[in-house]
Amino acid sequence: MNYRNNRAGSPISILGYGCMRFTRKGNAIDIDKAEKEILLAVKQGVNYFDTAYIYPGSEACLGEVLERNDLRKKVNVATKLPQYLIKNRGGIDKYFNEELKRLRTTYVDYYLMHMLTDIEAWKKLQNIGIEEWIAEKKKTGEIVNIGFSFHGNTEMFLKILNAYDWDFCQIQYNYMDEVSQAGRRGLKAAAEKGIPVIIMEPLRGGKLVDLLPEQAKDLIKKDPKHRTAAELAFRWLWDQPEVTCVLSGMNSVQMVEENCRTASTARAGEFTEEDRVLIEKIRGLINEKIRVGCTGCGYCMPCPHGVDIPTAFRCYNEMYTEKKGTGRREYAQVVGLRKVPAFPSQCVECGRCEKHCPQHLPIIQELKNADKALRPLPYRIGTEVARRWLFRRESGK
């Protein structure tokens, strides 16, 4: 296993164990199966385990396995505060203490503000005393490193990154998200601050393996280095020195073995020009299915009426490069649950965006198409109900 240092200098395995996808038996996690996979991963050198409050049964499973195998001090545990459920200081303690109990531990190595999508979510936490709370927990040793996980656009990521002295962060990043979400700009900005970056969704939930176009699968089969689709995607990430750790939701012994084998030989800077050409060809085949030729450059932003144009087009495209439900769910998560609305329906057709678009896209019309596709009536109703519930909780009503 290869390792990269965190801010304090202690090593983190470049492969992390994402604990959201433990195999389930009925409504419960198959803990015996998960235990075998966790123990094998630890034996192979994995020392970073990522879970969260809202992953059903995950924290409890991980805590039990680590306790009964006396592994707690040998690994780093990362879990997350469900900030979207919190409306006061007491709520922070309530959820944190419950997580410690589930994990059967007295401290968390890496604690994240879960799923920040905009700066307003962080400001809400600041207003109820999160910075003082973090300082207190660090002083007592209950939290070692503090960070955040992010779903949103690059500009919003940079605002959150610069809003606090973070110890680490977690972003969605893969060869299809190079210029979306936090993107390469966000990755490099964090690295310039000396902040370790943990990568989630390296395979887009397996879609960069299972849902590749047949032509892309054929290209990978002909790869003279005999890499699988998963290995190629992982090596693309580990080729970048700014990437600290890549999470994988491993739920089979074979998956653990393959990923650990790759992580034991991957190095930053190992990609050749031929490797980059292969990635570009695969990306091109995926992009042939896109509806809007948006590169995510952001020249159309900021919209004077608050529309998040690049994210609308990215999720609209995902409906056709992956699955319709994938794009809609991501749009609901990334834009739909923001405190400040950013929907295409807010467009007044001022034309400012089209004047600045390097691709000369018909943005106004494509926004209408995207809105219709991304927010059919059931999604629109569901998003509105979720927004009212979320922000009513926040206001305490």
C-alpha positions as CSV (number, residue, x, y, z in Angstrom):
1,M,0.0,0.0,0.0
2,N,1.2,3.5,-0.8
3,Y,0.6,6.4,1.6
4,R,0.4,10.2,1.4
5,N,0.8,12.6,4.2
6,N,-1.9,14.7,5.8
7,R,-1.5,18.2,7.1
8,A,0.1,17.0,10.3
9,G,2.5,14.7,8.5
10,S,1.0,11.3,9.5
11,P,0.4,8.9,6.5
12,I,-3.0,8.1,5.0
13,S,-3.4,5.1,2.7
14,I,-4.0,6.3,-0.9
15,L,-7.0,3.9,-0.9
16,G,-9.7,4.6,1.6
17,Y,-12.6,2.3,2.5
18,G,-16.0,3.9,1.7
19,C,-18.4,2.3,4.2
20,M,-21.7,3.3,2.5
21,R,-22.0,0.2,0.4
22,F,-21.6,-2.6,2.9
23,T,-23.6,-5.7,1.7
24,R,-27.1,-5.8,3.2
25,K,-29.0,-8.9,4.3
26,G,-32.6,-7.8,4.3
27,N,-32.8,-4.5,6.1
28,A,-29.5,-5.0,8.0
29,I,-25.9,-5.0,7.1
30,D,-24.3,-8.4,6.7
31,I,-21.7,-7.7,9.4
32,D,-19.9,-11.1,9.1
33,K,-19.2,-10.4,5.4
34,A,-18.3,-6.8,6.0
35,E,-15.9,-7.9,8.7
36,K,-14.0,-10.2,6.3
37,E,-13.6,-7.4,3.8
38,I,-12.6,-4.8,6.4
39,L,-10.0,-7.2,7.9
40,L,-8.6,-7.9,4.5
41,A,-8.3,-4.2,3.7
42,V,-6.5,-3.5,7.0
43,K,-4.2,-6.4,6.4
44,Q,-3.4,-4.9,2.9
45,G,-2.6,-1.5,4.5
46,V,-5.8,0.5,4.2
47,N,-6.0,2.8,7.2
48,Y,-8.8,5.3,6.3
49,F,-12.4,4.3,6.8
50,D,-15.2,6.7,5.8
51,T,-18.8,6.5,7.1
52,A,-21.6,9.0,8.0
53,Y,-24.5,9.4,10.3
54,I,-27.1,8.9,7.5
55,Y,-25.5,5.7,6.1
56,P,-28.0,3.1,7.6
57,G,-26.2,0.8,10.0
58,S,-22.7,1.8,8.7
59,E,-21.3,3.5,11.7
60,A,-22.5,0.8,14.0
61,C,-21.1,-2.0,11.8
62,L,-17.7,-0.3,11.5
63,G,-17.6,0.3,15.2
64,E,-18.4,-3.2,16.1
65,V,-15.8,-4.7,13.7
66,L,-13.1,-2.4,14.9
67,E,-13.8,-3.1,18.6
68,R,-14.0,-6.9,18.4
69,N,-10.8,-7.1,16.4
70,D,-8.9,-4.5,18.5
71,L,-8.3,-2.3,15.5
72,R,-9.5,1.2,16.6
73,K,-6.0,2.6,17.2
74,K,-4.6,1.1,14.0
75,V,-7.0,3.0,11.6
76,N,-8.3,6.4,10.9
77,V,-12.1,6.8,11.3
78,A,-13.9,9.5,9.3
79,T,-17.6,10.3,9.9
80,K,-19.8,13.3,9.3
81,L,-22.1,15.7,11.1
82,P,-25.5,15.8,9.4
83,Q,-25.5,19.6,9.3
84,Y,-28.7,19.7,7.3
85,L,-30.6,18.3,10.3
86,I,-29.2,20.7,12.8
87,K,-31.0,23.9,14.0
88,N,-29.1,24.7,17.3
89,R,-26.0,24.1,19.3
90,G,-27.6,21.2,21.2
91,G,-28.2,19.4,18.0
92,I,-24.5,19.3,17.2
93,D,-23.8,17.6,20.5
94,K,-26.7,15.2,20.1
95,Y,-25.6,13.9,16.8
96,F,-21.9,13.8,17.6
97,N,-22.4,11.9,20.9
98,E,-24.7,9.4,19.1
99,E,-22.0,8.8,16.5
100,L,-19.3,8.2,19.1
101,K,-21.7,5.6,20.7
102,R,-22.3,3.9,17.4
103,L,-18.6,3.8,16.5
104,R,-17.7,2.5,20.0
105,T,-15.0,5.1,20.3
106,T,-14.1,8.3,22.3
107,Y,-12.8,10.2,19.4
108,V,-13.0,10.7,15.6
109,D,-9.8,11.1,13.5
110,Y,-11.5,12.9,10.6
111,Y,-14.8,14.7,11.2
112,L,-16.6,16.3,8.3
113,M,-19.4,18.8,7.9
114,H,-21.5,16.6,5.6
115,M,-22.6,17.7,2.2
116,L,-22.0,21.4,2.2
117,T,-23.4,22.7,-1.1
118,D,-23.1,26.5,-0.6
119,I,-21.6,29.0,1.8
120,E,-25.0,29.7,3.4
121,A,-24.9,26.2,5.0
122,W,-21.6,27.0,6.7
123,K,-22.8,30.4,7.8
124,K,-25.8,28.8,9.4
125,L,-23.4,26.6,11.4
126,Q,-21.3,29.5,12.3
127,N,-24.3,31.4,13.7
128,I,-25.0,28.5,16.1
129,G,-21.5,28.3,17.4
130,I,-19.8,25.6,15.3
131,E,-16.4,27.2,15.4
132,E,-16.3,27.3,19.2
133,W,-17.7,23.8,19.3
134,I,-14.9,22.5,17.0
135,A,-12.2,24.3,19.1
136,E,-13.6,22.6,22.2
137,K,-13.7,19.1,20.7
138,K,-10.2,19.5,19.4
139,K,-9.0,20.6,22.8
140,T,-10.5,17.5,24.4
141,G,-9.1,15.3,21.7
142,E,-12.6,14.1,20.6
143,I,-11.9,15.4,17.2
144,V,-8.4,15.2,15.6
145,N,-9.0,16.7,12.2
146,I,-11.9,18.8,11.0
147,G,-13.1,19.1,7.4
148,F,-16.1,19.1,5.0
149,S,-17.5,17.1,2.2
150,F,-18.8,19.1,-0.8
151,H,-21.3,18.9,-3.6
152,G,-21.7,22.0,-5.6
153,N,-19.9,24.2,-8.1
154,T,-16.2,25.3,-8.1
155,E,-16.8,28.9,-7.0
156,M,-18.9,27.8,-4.0
157,F,-16.2,25.3,-3.1
158,L,-13.6,28.0,-3.1
159,K,-15.7,30.2,-0.8
160,I,-16.2,27.4,1.7
161,L,-12.5,26.4,1.5
162,N,-11.4,29.9,2.4
163,A,-14.1,30.5,5.1
164,Y,-12.3,28.5,7.8
165,D,-8.9,26.9,8.6
166,W,-9.8,23.4,7.5
167,D,-7.6,20.3,8.1
168,F,-8.9,18.4,5.1
169,C,-11.8,18.3,2.6
170,Q,-13.6,15.7,0.6
171,I,-14.8,16.2,-3.0
172,Q,-16.4,14.3,-5.9
173,Y,-13.7,14.0,-8.5
174,N,-13.0,11.7,-11.5
175,Y,-12.1,12.0,-15.1
176,M,-15.6,13.1,-16.0
177,D,-15.8,15.7,-13.2
178,E,-12.5,17.4,-14.0
179,V,-14.2,20.8,-14.6
180,S,-17.4,20.3,-12.6
181,Q,-18.2,20.1,-8.9
182,A,-15.0,21.3,-7.1
183,G,-13.0,20.2,-10.1
184,R,-9.3,20.3,-10.7
185,R,-9.4,24.0,-9.8
186,G,-10.7,23.2,-6.4
187,L,-8.3,20.3,-5.9
188,K,-5.3,22.5,-6.7
189,A,-6.6,25.3,-4.5
190,A,-6.9,23.0,-1.5
191,A,-3.4,21.5,-2.2
192,E,-1.9,25.0,-2.4
193,K,-3.2,25.6,1.2
194,G,-1.6,22.3,2.3
195,I,-5.0,20.7,2.8
196,P,-5.3,17.0,2.1
197,V,-8.1,16.1,-0.4
198,I,-10.1,12.9,0.0
199,I,-11.8,11.8,-3.2
200,M,-15.3,10.3,-3.3
201,E,-17.2,8.9,-6.3
202,P,-14.0,8.1,-8.3
203,L,-16.1,5.8,-10.5
204,R,-19.3,7.8,-10.2
205,G,-20.9,5.1,-8.2
206,G,-19.6,2.4,-10.6
207,K,-20.9,4.1,-13.7
208,L,-17.4,4.5,-15.1
209,V,-17.2,0.7,-15.1
210,D,-20.7,-0.6,-15.7
211,L,-22.3,2.1,-17.8
212,L,-19.4,2.8,-20.2
213,P,-20.3,2.9,-23.9
214,E,-19.4,-0.4,-25.6
215,Q,-16.7,1.4,-27.7
216,A,-15.1,2.6,-24.5
217,K,-15.1,-0.9,-23.1
218,D,-13.5,-2.1,-26.3
219,L,-10.7,0.5,-26.0
220,I,-10.0,-0.6,-22.4
221,K,-9.9,-4.3,-23.5
222,K,-7.2,-3.4,-26.0
223,D,-5.1,-1.4,-23.5
224,P,-1.6,-2.9,-23.7
225,K,-1.2,-2.4,-20.0
226,H,-4.2,-4.7,-19.3
227,R,-5.9,-2.3,-16.8
228,T,-9.5,-2.7,-15.9
229,A,-11.9,0.3,-16.2
230,A,-11.7,0.7,-12.4
231,E,-7.9,0.6,-12.3
232,L,-7.6,3.1,-15.1
233,A,-9.9,5.5,-13.3
234,F,-8.1,5.1,-10.0
235,R,-4.7,5.5,-11.6
236,W,-5.8,8.7,-13.3
237,L,-6.6,10.1,-9.8
238,W,-3.4,8.8,-8.1
239,D,-1.3,10.3,-11.0
240,Q,-2.1,13.7,-9.5
241,P,0.0,14.5,-6.4
242,E,-2.7,16.7,-5.0
243,V,-5.0,13.7,-4.4
244,T,-4.4,12.3,-0.9
245,C,-6.8,9.4,-0.6
246,V,-9.4,7.8,-3.0
247,L,-12.5,6.2,-1.4
248,S,-13.9,3.0,-2.8
249,G,-17.2,1.4,-1.6
250,M,-15.7,-2.1,-1.6
251,N,-18.2,-4.9,-0.9
252,S,-16.5,-8.0,-2.0
253,V,-13.1,-9.7,-1.3
254,Q,-12.3,-9.5,-5.0
255,M,-12.8,-5.8,-5.1
256,V,-10.7,-5.2,-2.0
257,E,-7.9,-7.4,-3.5
258,E,-8.0,-5.6,-6.9
259,N,-8.1,-2.1,-5.5
260,C,-5.3,-2.8,-2.9
261,R,-3.1,-4.3,-5.6
262,T,-3.5,-1.2,-7.7
263,A,-2.9,1.1,-4.7
264,S,0.3,-0.8,-3.9
265,T,1.9,0.2,-7.3
266,A,0.3,3.5,-8.2
267,R,2.5,6.6,-8.2
268,A,2.0,10.3,-8.9
269,G,3.3,11.3,-12.3
270,E,3.2,7.8,-13.8
271,F,0.7,8.5,-16.6
272,T,2.2,8.6,-20.1
273,E,1.0,10.6,-23.0
274,E,-0.6,7.4,-24.3
275,D,-2.5,7.0,-21.1
276,R,-3.9,10.5,-21.3
277,V,-4.9,9.9,-24.9
278,L,-6.8,6.8,-23.8
279,I,-8.7,8.8,-21.1
280,E,-9.5,11.5,-23.6
281,K,-10.9,8.9,-26.1
282,I,-13.1,7.4,-23.4
283,R,-14.3,10.8,-22.2
284,G,-15.1,11.7,-25.8
285,L,-17.2,8.6,-26.3
286,I,-19.1,9.3,-23.2
287,N,-19.5,13.0,-24.2
288,E,-21.0,12.0,-27.6
289,K,-24.2,11.5,-25.7
290,I,-24.3,14.9,-24.2
291,R,-27.1,17.4,-25.0
292,V,-25.3,20.7,-24.4
293,G,-21.6,21.3,-25.3
294,C,-20.9,23.1,-22.0
295,T,-17.4,22.8,-20.7
296,G,-18.2,24.2,-17.3
297,C,-15.8,27.1,-17.8
298,G,-18.1,29.5,-15.9
299,Y,-17.7,32.5,-18.2
300,C,-21.6,32.7,-18.1
301,M,-21.4,33.3,-14.4
302,P,-22.5,34.9,-12.2
303,C,-26.0,35.1,-13.5
304,P,-27.6,38.3,-12.3
305,H,-30.7,36.4,-11.4
306,G,-29.0,33.6,-9.6
307,V,-29.3,30.7,-12.0
308,D,-26.5,28.1,-11.7
309,I,-26.0,27.6,-15.4
310,P,-23.1,25.2,-15.5
311,T,-24.6,22.8,-13.0
312,A,-27.9,22.7,-14.8
313,F,-26.2,21.7,-18.0
314,R,-23.9,19.2,-16.3
315,C,-26.8,17.4,-14.7
316,Y,-28.9,17.6,-17.9
317,N,-26.0,16.0,-19.8
318,E,-25.7,13.3,-17.1
319,M,-29.3,12.3,-17.8
320,Y,-28.1,11.1,-21.2
321,T,-24.5,10.0,-20.6
322,E,-25.6,7.9,-17.6
323,K,-29.2,7.6,-16.5
324,K,-32.1,10.1,-16.3
325,G,-32.6,9.4,-12.6
326,T,-28.9,10.1,-12.0
327,G,-28.9,13.6,-13.4
328,R,-32.2,14.4,-11.7
329,R,-31.1,13.2,-8.3
330,E,-27.8,15.0,-8.5
331,Y,-29.5,18.2,-9.5
332,A,-32.0,17.9,-6.7
333,Q,-29.1,17.4,-4.3
334,V,-26.6,20.0,-5.6
335,V,-29.1,22.8,-6.5
336,G,-32.5,21.8,-5.2
337,L,-31.5,21.9,-1.6
338,R,-29.6,25.2,-1.6
339,K,-31.0,27.8,0.7
340,V,-30.8,30.4,-2.1
341,P,-32.6,29.1,-5.2
342,A,-30.6,28.8,-8.4
343,F,-33.1,27.1,-10.8
344,P,-33.3,27.7,-14.6
345,S,-36.9,29.0,-14.2
346,Q,-35.4,32.1,-12.6
347,C,-33.9,33.1,-16.0
348,V,-35.4,36.4,-17.4
349,E,-33.7,36.0,-20.8
350,C,-31.4,39.0,-20.3
351,G,-28.8,37.4,-22.6
352,R,-25.8,38.3,-20.5
353,C,-24.7,34.7,-20.4
354,E,-24.8,34.1,-24.1
355,K,-22.6,37.2,-24.8
356,H,-19.9,35.7,-22.6
357,C,-20.1,32.0,-23.6
358,P,-16.9,30.9,-25.4
359,Q,-18.8,28.1,-27.0
360,H,-21.5,30.4,-28.3
361,L,-24.2,28.1,-26.9
362,P,-27.9,29.1,-27.1
363,I,-28.0,29.1,-23.3
364,I,-31.5,30.6,-22.8
365,Q,-33.2,27.9,-24.9
366,E,-31.1,25.1,-23.4
367,L,-31.9,26.3,-19.9
368,K,-35.6,25.8,-20.7
369,N,-34.8,22.3,-22.1
370,A,-32.7,21.5,-19.0
371,D,-35.4,22.7,-16.6
372,K,-38.1,20.7,-18.3
373,A,-35.9,17.5,-18.3
374,L,-34.4,17.9,-14.8
375,R,-37.5,19.0,-13.0
376,P,-40.6,17.1,-14.1
377,L,-43.6,17.7,-11.8
378,P,-42.9,14.9,-9.3
379,Y,-39.3,16.1,-8.9
380,R,-40.4,19.7,-8.6
381,I,-42.9,18.8,-5.9
382,G,-40.5,16.6,-4.0
383,T,-37.7,19.2,-4.1
384,E,-40.1,21.9,-2.8
385,V,-41.3,19.7,0.0
386,A,-37.7,18.9,1.0
387,R,-36.7,22.6,0.9
388,R,-39.6,23.6,3.1
389,W,-38.9,20.8,5.6
390,L,-35.1,21.6,5.6
391,F,-35.4,25.3,6.0
392,R,-38.3,25.2,8.4
393,R,-36.1,23.0,10.7
394,E,-33.3,25.6,10.3
395,S,-35.6,28.5,11.4
396,G,-36.9,26.4,14.2
397,K,-40.6,26.6,13.1
